[in-house]
């Protein structure tokens, strides 16, 4: 994944959703990625200093359907257009 960075586009976190692959990417900062580790349906990319740089949530729609049941209503309102 290559993201074009501009001065206007430097606030973090940044969210990108790849609909075709159902992957939600959460860019936490602009540090260089050194390596990644995968656990279940999540890949975390780390800097050389072991700081999390990028999160990839695989099968994002399934993840949010499962997690949505336990998220507080305030979080649902902030990130989703409707609250069930």
C-alpha positions in Angstrom: 0.0 0.0 0.0 1.4 3.4 -1.0 -0.2 6.5 0.4 0.6 9.9 -1.1 1.5 12.3 1.7 0.9 16.0 1.5 1.2 18.8 4.0 -2.6 19.0 4.1 -2.9 15.3 4.8 -0.8 14.8 7.9 -3.2 14.3 10.7 -3.3 10.9 12.3 -4.9 8.4 12.6 -5.9 8.1 8.9 -8.4 5.4 7.8 -8.5 3.8 4.4 -11.0 1.0 3.5 -10.2 -1.3 0.5 -13.7 -2.5 -0.4 -12.5 -5.2 -2.9 -10.4 -6.9 -0.3 -12.4 -5.9 2.8 -9.4 -4.4 4.6 -9.4 -1.4 6.9 -6.1 0.3 7.2 -5.4 2.6 10.1 -2.2 4.7 9.6 -1.0 5.8 13.0 2.0 7.8 12.0 4.3 8.4 9.1 7.4 6.5 10.4 9.2 4.0 8.2 7.9 0.5 8.4 10.5 -2.1 9.2 8.5 -5.3 9.8 5.0 -6.6 10.4 3.4 -9.2 12.6 0.1 -10.9 12.0 -2.3 -12.2 14.6 -5.6 -13.7 13.4 -7.3 -11.1 11.2 -4.9 -8.2 12.0 -1.5 -7.2 10.7 0.5 -4.6 12.7 3.4 -2.9 10.9 6.2 -1.6 13.1 8.9 1.0 12.8 12.6 0.0 13.5 12.0 1.3 17.0 9.1 -1.2 17.5 6.4 1.5 17.3 3.1 0.6 15.6 2.8 2.5 12.3 0.0 0.8 10.4 -2.8 -1.6 11.4 -4.5 -3.7 8.8 -7.8 -5.3 9.8 -8.5 -8.2 7.4 -12.2 -9.2 6.8 -13.1 -5.8 8.3 -16.8 -6.1 7.8 -16.9 -9.3 9.8 -14.6 -7.8 12.4 -16.9 -4.8 12.9 -20.0 -6.9 12.9 -18.5 -9.0 15.8 -17.0 -6.1 17.7 -20.0 -3.8 17.1 -22.0 -5.9 19.5 -19.7 -4.8 22.4 -18.7 -1.3 21.4 -20.1 1.5 23.5 -22.8 3.6 21.7 -20.6 6.7 21.7 -18.0 4.9 19.7 -20.6 3.5 17.3 -22.0 7.0 16.7 -18.5 8.4 16.0 -17.5 5.8 13.5 -20.7 4.5 12.0 -23.6 6.4 10.4 -26.2 4.3 12.1 -26.4 2.7 15.6 -28.1 -0.7 15.9 
